[in-house]
Amino acid sequence: MDAVKLDSIDRRILHALQRDGRLQNIELARTAGLSPSSCLRRVKLLEERGVIKRYVAVLDGAKVGAGLSLFARVWFKAQDADTTNHFIASVRDMAEVVECHIMAGECDALLRIVTQDLASYRKFHAEQLTRIASVQSVKTEVPMETVKLTHALPL
């Protein structure tokens, strides 16, 4: 998919919305240097073109019982499409898996998994993740500190 051409006004709009997706159109227009109606048209166009995919609330995991974030490197039993597709279909239904990347390199997939604590991860690992038929092995990485976590893309 080709990149969408963005001018400086589009970028100002996107920067502001990445900081606060609930920003009122009046304030967004002021930030972008536009009239409210022009700003609203621009935002609608960015949504229609798929630049803005959706709006979400970013939660504090610790306050909702999901404060532990882990990374799991996964190796498959085989490298064929059926094995990969089976794995993808399986992890899509697992709420604990918040990111899944099929990798080129040492492992076949890299997952970011969010759970309450190590005991809940151990249960998830034993009862769900390692029971996926296409999984040969899983190596878990436990971060000691989160230094940076952002959802904003550089524009």
C-alpha positions in Angstrom: 0.0 0.0 0.0 1.4 3.4 -1.0 2.0 6.1 1.5 -0.5 8.9 1.6 0.8 12.4 0.8 0.6 14.6 3.9 1.1 18.3 4.0 2.2 20.3 7.1 -1.4 20.9 8.1 -2.2 17.2 8.0 0.9 16.5 10.1 -0.2 19.1 12.7 -3.6 17.5 12.9 -2.1 14.0 13.2 0.4 15.1 15.9 -2.4 16.6 17.9 -4.7 13.6 17.6 -1.9 11.2 18.5 -1.4 13.2 21.8 -5.1 13.4 22.5 -7.7 11.5 20.3 -10.5 13.2 22.2 -9.4 16.7 21.3 -12.5 18.8 20.3 -12.6 20.0 16.7 -12.4 23.7 17.8 -9.1 23.1 19.7 -7.8 20.9 16.9 -8.6 23.6 14.3 -6.8 26.2 16.5 -3.7 23.9 16.7 -3.7 23.2 13.0 -4.3 26.9 12.0 -7.6 26.1 10.3 -11.3 27.0 10.6 -13.3 24.4 12.4 -15.2 23.4 9.2 -11.9 23.0 7.2 -10.3 21.0 10.0 -13.3 18.7 10.2 -13.1 18.1 6.5 -9.4 17.3 6.7 -10.0 14.8 9.6 -12.8 13.1 7.7 -10.5 12.8 4.6 -7.7 11.4 6.7 -10.2 8.8 8.2 -11.5 7.9 4.7 -8.0 7.5 3.3 -7.2 5.1 6.2 -4.5 7.3 7.7 -6.5 7.5 10.9 -7.5 3.8 11.4 -9.6 4.2 14.6 -9.7 6.0 18.0 -9.0 4.1 21.2 -8.6 4.7 25.0 -5.1 3.8 26.2 -5.6 2.1 29.6 -3.2 1.8 32.6 -2.7 -2.0 32.7 -1.8 -2.0 36.4 -5.1 -0.4 37.3 -7.2 -3.0 35.4 -5.3 -6.1 36.4 -3.1 -6.4 33.4 0.1 -4.8 34.7 2.7 -7.3 33.5 3.9 -7.1 29.9 6.1 -9.9 28.6 7.7 -10.8 25.2 7.6 -14.3 23.9 9.7 -15.6 21.0 8.0 -18.5 19.3 9.4 -21.2 17.0 7.0 -23.2 14.8 7.2 -26.9 14.1 7.3 -26.2 10.4 7.7 -23.2 8.1 4.8 -23.8 5.7 1.8 -21.6 5.2 -0.7 -23.9 7.0 1.5 -23.9 10.1 1.8 -20.2 10.1 -1.9 -19.6 9.4 -2.9 -22.0 12.2 -0.7 -20.1 14.6 -2.1 -16.7 13.5 -5.7 -17.9 13.8 -5.0 -19.2 17.3 -3.4 -16.1 18.8 -6.0 -13.7 17.3 -8.5 -15.2 19.8 -6.2 -14.8 22.8 -6.9 -11.6 24.7 -3.5 -11.7 26.5 -1.7 -11.4 23.1 -1.8 -7.7 22.4 0.8 -7.8 19.6 1.9 -10.6 17.3 4.6 -10.2 14.6 5.6 -12.9 12.2 9.3 -12.6 12.0 12.2 -13.0 9.6 15.2 -14.1 11.6 15.9 -16.4 14.5 12.3 -16.9 15.8 9.1 -17.3 13.8 6.9 -15.0 15.8 7.3 -12.3 18.5 4.4 -11.7 20.9 3.8 -9.1 23.4 1.6 -10.6 26.1 -0.1 -8.7 28.9 -1.3 -10.5 32.1 -1.8 -9.7 35.8 1.3 -11.3 37.1 3.8 -14.1 36.5 1.4 -16.8 37.9 -1.2 -15.8 35.4 1.4 -15.8 32.6 2.5 -19.2 33.6 -1.1 -20.5 33.4 -1.6 -18.8 30.0 1.7 -20.2 28.8 0.9 -23.8 29.9 -2.8 -23.9 29.1 -3.0 -21.9 25.9 0.2 -20.7 24.2 2.2 -24.0 24.2 -0.9 -26.0 23.3 -1.1 -24.4 19.9 -0.4 -27.3 17.6 2.0 -25.4 15.4 4.2 -24.2 18.3 7.5 -26.1 18.8 8.9 -23.9 21.6 8.5 -20.6 23.4 11.2 -18.4 25.1 9.9 -15.7 27.3 11.6 -12.4 27.9 10.7 -10.4 31.0 11.4 -6.7 30.9 12.8 -5.1 34.0 11.7 -1.6 33.2 9.6 0.1 30.5 11.6 3.1 29.5 9.4 4.2 26.6 6.0 3.1 25.4 4.2 5.2 22.8 1.5 4.7 20.2 2.5 7.8 18.3 4.2 7.4 15.0 6.9 9.8 13.9 5.6 12.1 11.2 
